Amino acid sequence: MDIVSEPITKNPPITFETPIINSSTSSMITPSSSAISPATTADSVSTPTPSRYENQKRRDWNTFCQYLRNHRPPLSLPMCSGAHVLEFLRYLDQFGKTKIHNQTCPFFGLPNPPAPCPCPLRQAWGSLDALIGRLRAAYEEHGGRPEANPFGARAVRLYLRDVRDFQAKARGVSYEKKRKRPNNNNNNNNNSNNNKPKPNMNAMLIASSAASSTTTTTTS
């Protein structure tokens, strides 16, 4: 989806230990290669392999912590607030790969523009939303209190909502959740039940009356 591979240019240049990369699955960071000792290889064989989500969450968390360390002035995690999270998200925009048309652009609201335009590239809403979800979980896993989680701050939620709404208008796309289709098997069962012939109540009443009269005659 979006790719981020450059250092921070605000204030003194900042180099990340792991570059930020966003793909179509909203992944962000690719770890650097390092030498693997035989002991490490043996440990990796004996321990279960973390899931892709867990690996991505760990890399995102390490990158955000490094962003705080490189902040001017440096920030500790307890000092981090929703405002600092918004700074981080806006910083990521400079590495975005999604074309977001300005309101003055003739292609505003067109999902497939017929020609290029000078509108800026931004991080896609889906990438930012997935990133915040991973960082929010990582914050609490590292001892943070849920009520003090800066990634769950109201300002962050409002920011993501505004980004989603504006990008939907600018790109001419919809981020609304698709409704689940009804189960065809249940519909087929209901239709088959409805198609079954219903018993003729009048015929059943006539047959019952005839049987009663025959029984009465026999008794007499």
Solvent accessible surface area in square Angstrom, and as a share of the most:
residue,aa,sasa,rsa
1,M,92,0.41
2,D,0,0.00
3,I,82,0.42
4,V,1,0.01
5,S,75,0.48
6,E,105,0.47
7,P,56,0.35
8,I,8,0.04
9,T,96,0.56
10,K,137,0.58
11,N,84,0.43
12,P,65,0.41
13,P,120,0.75
14,I,12,0.06
15,T,108,0.63
16,F,32,0.13
17,E,123,0.55
18,T,24,0.14
19,P,52,0.33
20,I,2,0.01
21,I,51,0.26
22,N,1,0.00
23,S,37,0.24
24,S,88,0.57
25,T,82,0.48
26,S,12,0.08
27,S,19,0.12
28,M,2,0.01
29,I,5,0.03
30,T,63,0.37
31,P,63,0.40
32,S,78,0.50
33,S,116,0.75
34,S,93,0.60
35,A,108,0.83
36,I,126,0.64
37,S,54,0.35
38,P,117,0.74
39,A,70,0.54
40,T,70,0.41
41,T,67,0.39
42,A,61,0.47
43,D,86,0.45
44,S,65,0.42
45,V,123,0.71
46,S,91,0.59
47,T,77,0.45
48,P,122,0.76
49,T,122,0.71
50,P,77,0.49
51,S,61,0.39
52,R,166,0.60
53,Y,105,0.40
54,E,75,0.33
55,N,35,0.18
56,Q,10,0.04
57,K,9,0.04
58,R,123,0.45
59,R,34,0.12
60,D,2,0.01
61,W,12,0.04
62,N,72,0.37
63,T,1,0.00
64,F,0,0.00
65,C,27,0.16
66,Q,17,0.08
67,Y,18,0.07
68,L,4,0.02
69,R,135,0.49
70,N,29,0.15
71,H,34,0.15
72,R,109,0.40
73,P,98,0.62
74,P,87,0.55
75,L,21,0.10
76,S,52,0.34
77,L,49,0.24
78,P,122,0.77
79,M,119,0.53
80,C,13,0.08
81,S,47,0.31
82,G,10,0.10
83,A,62,0.48
84,H,35,0.16
85,V,0,0.00
86,L,22,0.11
87,E,63,0.28
88,F,2,0.01
89,L,0,0.00
90,R,131,0.48
91,Y,20,0.08
92,L,0,0.00
93,D,25,0.13
94,Q,95,0.42
95,F,11,0.05
96,G,4,0.04
97,K,112,0.47
98,T,14,0.08
99,K,68,0.29
100,I,8,0.04
101,H,6,0.03
102,N,69,0.35
103,Q,133,0.59
104,T,132,0.77
105,C,14,0.08
106,P,116,0.73
107,F,31,0.13
108,F,60,0.25
109,G,29,0.27
110,L,77,0.38
111,P,79,0.49
112,N,128,0.66
113,P,51,0.32
114,P,108,0.68
115,A,49,0.38
116,P,133,0.84
117,C,20,0.12
118,P,136,0.86
119,C,9,0.05
120,P,43,0.27
121,L,76,0.38
122,R,90,0.33
123,Q,0,0.00
124,A,4,0.03
125,W,50,0.18
126,G,22,0.22
127,S,0,0.00
128,L,2,0.01
129,D,61,0.32
130,A,34,0.26
131,L,1,0.01
132,I,11,0.06
133,G,39,0.37
134,R,16,0.06
135,L,0,0.00
136,R,109,0.40
137,A,35,0.27
138,A,2,0.01
139,Y,17,0.06
140,E,72,0.32
141,E,110,0.49
142,H,109,0.49
143,G,67,0.64
144,G,17,0.17
145,R,151,0.55
146,P,89,0.56
147,E,137,0.61
148,A,42,0.33
149,N,10,0.05
150,P,6,0.04
151,F,2,0.01
152,G,12,0.12
153,A,30,0.23
154,R,161,0.59
155,A,48,0.37
156,V,1,0.00
157,R,125,0.46
158,L,52,0.26
159,Y,34,0.13
160,L,15,0.08
161,R,122,0.45
162,D,82,0.42
163,V,24,0.14
164,R,80,0.29
165,D,60,0.31
166,F,77,0.32
167,Q,8,0.04
168,A,22,0.17
169,K,137,0.58
170,A,0,0.00
171,R,71,0.26
172,G,33,0.32
173,V,52,0.30
174,S,86,0.56
175,Y,59,0.22
176,E,144,0.64
177,K,191,0.81
178,K,191,0.81
179,R,229,0.84
180,K,196,0.83
181,R,221,0.81
182,P,96,0.60
183,N,80,0.41
184,N,107,0.55
185,N,103,0.53
186,N,81,0.42
187,N,57,0.29
188,N,89,0.45
189,N,85,0.44
190,N,80,0.41
191,N,81,0.42
192,S,56,0.36
193,N,86,0.44
194,N,111,0.57
195,N,121,0.62
196,K,128,0.54
197,P,130,0.82
198,K,176,0.75
199,P,95,0.60
200,N,95,0.49
201,M,118,0.53
202,N,107,0.55
203,A,52,0.40
204,M,105,0.47
205,L,114,0.57
206,I,123,0.62
207,A,63,0.49
208,S,66,0.42
209,S,72,0.46
210,A,55,0.43
211,A,60,0.47
212,S,67,0.43
213,S,65,0.42
214,T,87,0.50
215,T,88,0.51
216,T,89,0.52
217,T,101,0.59
218,T,112,0.65
219,T,116,0.67
220,S,125,0.81
